[in-house]
Amino acid sequence: MYRTTNLPNTRIEVADALRGIAVAGIILFHAREHFNLYWSGLDYLRAGFGDWEQTVAGALGFLLSGKMYAIFALLFGLSFFIQSDNQAQRGNDFSLRFAWRMVLLFIIGLVNAAIYNGDVLTYYAVFGLLMIPIGKLPNRWVWVIAALLFIQPLELYQHFSGHTLSLRGIEGMETLYPTLATGTFAQSARASLAYGPISSFAWGLEHGRATQTLLMFVLGMLAGRYRLFYDEGQHRRIWGGLLAAGILGTWLVPFEAMRNLMTATAIVAAVVLLWYGLPGFRRALHGMTFFGRMSLTNYLLQSLLGTALFYNWGMGLYRHVDVIYGTLAGVGIILVQYAFCRIWLRRHSHGPVEWLWKKLTWLDIPFLDRKIAS
């Protein structure tokens, strides 16, 4: 069983910055896809820039698709470790309290799923529960689990068997898209809740997102155990090796989910190395720490603002703009939310949703609190 090292877990600003980068990247990619309506098969003459549209769409896909969610998941695993380890240092077992925290996250995710059918929070809540038993294992067994997840067993099975994994419900997207394209807010919310979560799970099974999400949770926890995000010892050398491996792996590994993981690794390693190695880079990127400290609030807010811009119940931009203008709308969402973060954090230490989640996590529910067995 893993035992705490009793080393202090001070706030890691580079992790906040990475979290901010991940959420900003998610917003840009969602805007590129018109919050899922771009690929709906609905045919409209949209304003754009001709051949540049596909070039920009491809570049954004290469940089963002699957990578930003991977980084977001990595930092979720890091947060799990920090919270669990802080409680362990006080002699407390965080398991039941974390399970309650995941129940709350699932509920928050359902609220988000009613607004935007591509919600990932319900996904994180379900896979987050698996971190409770994994978090009790010693490092050697955690590495075995990470290795098994890294080889993408579900994608290997699909590749060699010719059988596509899926769940019933993906067909519901045929009903969902026309509703989002023509319906009111209430109609869109009902359709998104009915078909969005199950379709997201189905898509995750088919595209390796299921195993990749859990893998990134596990790697984030391991990074916390090894204190890799602190500028200590030989950590810069380790990050340098990870940067090289990530760049090579992006071009060499066979499956899309693996490539996304390797590209995400290279991005994280590059940011960490530049953060600790170049003071100018750290100053330039420091603003993203505000965005990252309110990552959950920002994730929910982008769903509301993005669907208000693109869906029929709002401005209906999906009918009128192509990829580039859609992406520029995403930049606008980021700027609005960044300004909100700066204003909010002048007076508060947590974002509004982060504060609520924390308060509900620590409600006085006695059976959730246990001491670690000696």
SVG drawing of the C-alpha trace seen along z (x, -y; Angstrom):
<svg xmlns="http://www.w3.org/2000/svg" viewBox="-38 -43 57 54">
<polyline fill="none" stroke="black" stroke-width="0.4" points="0.0,0.0 1.2,-3.5 2.2,-5.6 2.6,-9.4 6.1,-10.9 4.8,-13.8 6.4,-16.3 4.4,-19.6 2.2,-19.9 2.5,-23.6 0.5,-25.3 2.1,-24.5 1.7,-27.6 2.9,-25.8 0.1,-23.3 -2.4,-26.1 -1.0,-27.6 -1.3,-24.2 -4.8,-23.8 -5.6,-27.2 -4.0,-26.3 -6.0,-23.1 -9.3,-24.8 -8.5,-27.5 -7.6,-24.9 -10.8,-23.0 -12.8,-26.2 -11.0,-26.9 -11.6,-23.4 -15.2,-23.4 -15.7,-26.7 -13.9,-25.3 -16.6,-22.5 -19.4,-25.0 -20.0,-23.0 -20.6,-19.8 -23.0,-21.3 -20.3,-21.8 -20.1,-18.0 -23.9,-17.5 -24.4,-17.0 -26.6,-20.1 -25.9,-21.9 -25.5,-25.6 -23.6,-28.2 -21.3,-29.6 -19.0,-32.7 -15.4,-31.7 -12.0,-31.9 -12.2,-29.3 -9.3,-26.8 -7.9,-28.2 -10.8,-26.8 -9.6,-23.2 -6.0,-24.2 -6.9,-26.0 -9.2,-23.1 -6.4,-20.6 -3.9,-22.7 -6.3,-23.1 -7.1,-19.4 -3.4,-18.5 -2.7,-20.9 -5.8,-20.5 -7.9,-17.5 -7.5,-15.0 -4.5,-16.8 -6.2,-19.4 -8.5,-16.9 -5.5,-14.6 -3.7,-17.5 -6.9,-18.3 -7.1,-14.7 -3.4,-14.6 -4.0,-17.5 -7.2,-15.9 -5.0,-13.0 -2.5,-15.4 -5.2,-17.1 -6.5,-13.7 -3.0,-12.9 -2.6,-16.3 -6.0,-16.1 -5.5,-12.5 -1.9,-13.1 -2.9,-16.2 -5.5,-14.1 -3.1,-11.2 -0.6,-13.5 -3.4,-14.3 -4.0,-10.6 -7.3,-10.7 -8.5,-8.2 -9.8,-10.4 -11.5,-7.5 -15.2,-7.9 -14.9,-11.7 -13.4,-11.5 -16.2,-9.2 -18.7,-11.8 -16.8,-14.4 -17.2,-12.3 -20.9,-12.0 -21.1,-15.8 -19.0,-16.1 -21.3,-13.8 -24.3,-16.0 -22.4,-19.1 -21.6,-17.2 -25.3,-16.5 -26.1,-20.2 -23.4,-20.9 -24.6,-18.1 -28.0,-19.7 -26.3,-22.8 -23.6,-21.1 -23.9,-17.5 -20.1,-17.0 -19.7,-17.2 -16.7,-15.3 -17.3,-15.8 -19.7,-12.9 -16.9,-10.8 -14.4,-12.1 -16.6,-11.3 -17.1,-7.7 -13.5,-7.0 -12.4,-9.1 -13.9,-6.4 -11.4,-3.9 -8.6,-6.1 -9.7,-5.2 -8.3,-1.6 -5.5,-2.5 -4.4,-5.3 -3.8,-2.8 -1.3,-0.7 2.5,-1.1 4.2,-2.7 5.3,0.6 1.8,1.8 0.6,-1.6 3.2,-1.5 1.9,1.9 -1.6,0.4 -0.3,-2.6 1.6,-0.3 -1.5,1.7 -3.6,-1.4 -0.9,-3.0 -1.0,-0.1 -4.6,-1.1 -6.2,2.4 -9.6,1.3 -8.1,-0.1 -5.9,3.0 -9.0,5.2 -10.9,3.1 -7.9,3.1 -7.3,6.8 -10.8,8.1 -12.4,5.7 -15.2,5.2 -16.1,1.7 -16.9,1.1 -20.0,-1.0 -22.9,-1.6 -26.6,-1.9 -27.4,-5.6 -25.0,-6.9 -27.9,-6.7 -29.6,-9.3 -27.3,-11.9 -29.5,-11.8 -32.3,-13.2 -30.0,-15.5 -28.5,-17.6 -31.7,-18.7 -33.1,-19.6 -30.0,-21.7 -30.2,-23.3 -33.9,-24.3 -35.1,-23.9 -35.6,-26.1 -33.3,-26.0 -35.7,-23.6 -35.9,-21.3 -32.1,-21.3 -31.5,-20.6 -33.9,-17.6 -32.2,-16.2 -28.7,-16.8 -29.4,-15.0 -31.2,-12.1 -28.4,-11.5 -25.3,-13.4 -23.8,-11.5 -24.3,-8.0 -23.1,-9.1 -20.0,-10.6 -19.3,-7.3 -19.8,-5.4 -17.5,-7.8 -14.9,-7.4 -14.9,-3.6 -14.6,-3.7 -11.7,-6.2 -9.6,-5.1 -10.7,-8.0 -11.9,-5.7 -8.5,-4.1 -6.6,-7.3 -8.6,-9.2 -7.9,-6.7 -4.2,-6.5 -3.8,-10.3 -5.4,-10.2 -2.9,-7.6 0.1,-9.5 -1.0,-12.7 -1.1,-10.8 2.4,-9.4 3.7,-12.9 2.4,-14.0 4.0,-11.1 7.4,-11.9 6.9,-15.6 7.7,-16.2 5.9,-19.5 8.3,-21.0 11.6,-22.3 13.7,-19.8 16.6,-17.5 16.9,-16.0 13.3,-16.9 14.3,-19.2 16.3,-16.3 13.3,-14.0 11.1,-16.6 13.7,-16.9 13.5,-13.2 9.7,-13.3 9.8,-16.2 12.0,-14.2 9.8,-11.1 6.6,-13.0 7.9,-14.6 9.1,-11.3 6.1,-9.4 3.8,-11.9 5.1,-10.7 5.8,-7.0 3.0,-5.5 0.3,-3.7 -3.0,-4.8 -4.7,-8.2 -5.2,-8.0 -1.5,-7.2 -0.5,-10.0 -2.6,-12.4 -1.0,-11.2 2.5,-11.7 1.7,-15.2 0.1,-16.2 3.3,-14.9 5.4,-17.1 3.3,-20.1 3.3,-19.6 7.1,-19.0 7.8,-22.0 5.7,-24.3 7.3,-23.0 10.8,-23.4 10.2,-26.9 8.4,-27.9 11.3,-27.0 14.0,-27.8 13.0,-31.2 11.7,-33.9 10.3,-35.8 8.2,-32.9 6.9,-32.4 5.9,-36.1 4.3,-36.0 2.3,-32.9 1.5,-33.8 -1.9,-35.2 -3.0,-31.6 -2.8,-30.7 -5.9,-32.8 -7.7,-30.9 -6.5,-27.6 -7.5,-28.3 -11.1,-28.6 -10.9,-25.7 -14.2,-24.1 -16.0,-27.4 -14.5,-28.2 -15.4,-24.8 -19.0,-25.2 -19.1,-28.8 -17.7,-28.0 -20.6,-25.6 -23.1,-28.3 -21.5,-31.0 -20.5,-28.7 -24.0,-27.2 -25.5,-30.7 -23.4,-31.8 -23.8,-28.7 -27.1,-27.0 -30.5,-27.9 -31.8,-29.0 -29.1,-31.7 -27.5,-33.5 -27.4,-30.4 -23.9,-31.2 -23.5,-27.6 -25.6,-28.5 -23.5,-31.6 -19.8,-31.0 -17.2,-28.5 -14.1,-27.2 -12.1,-30.4 -14.8,-32.7 -16.0,-30.1 -12.5,-29.9 -12.4,-33.7 -15.6,-33.5 -13.8,-31.0 -11.0,-33.5 -13.7,-36.0 -15.1,-33.5 -11.7,-33.1 -11.1,-36.8 -14.5,-37.4 -13.9,-34.5 -10.3,-35.6 -11.5,-39.1 -14.1,-37.5 -11.4,-35.4 -9.2,-38.4 -12.0,-40.3 -13.3,-37.4 -10.0,-36.4 -9.3,-39.9 -11.8,-39.2 -12.0,-35.4 -9.5,-32.6 -11.6,-30.1 -13.9,-30.3 -17.6,-30.2 -18.1,-26.6 -14.8,-25.5 -16.0,-27.1 -19.4,-25.4 -17.8,-22.0 -15.4,-22.3 -18.1,-23.4 -20.3,-20.4 -17.4,-18.0 -16.8,-18.9 -20.3,-18.8 -20.6,-17.3 -21.4,-13.7 -19.7,-11.7 -19.6,-8.3 -17.4,-9.8 -14.6,-10.5 -12.3,-7.6 -8.8,-7.4 -6.1,-5.5 -5.6,-2.0 -2.2,-1.8"/>
</svg>
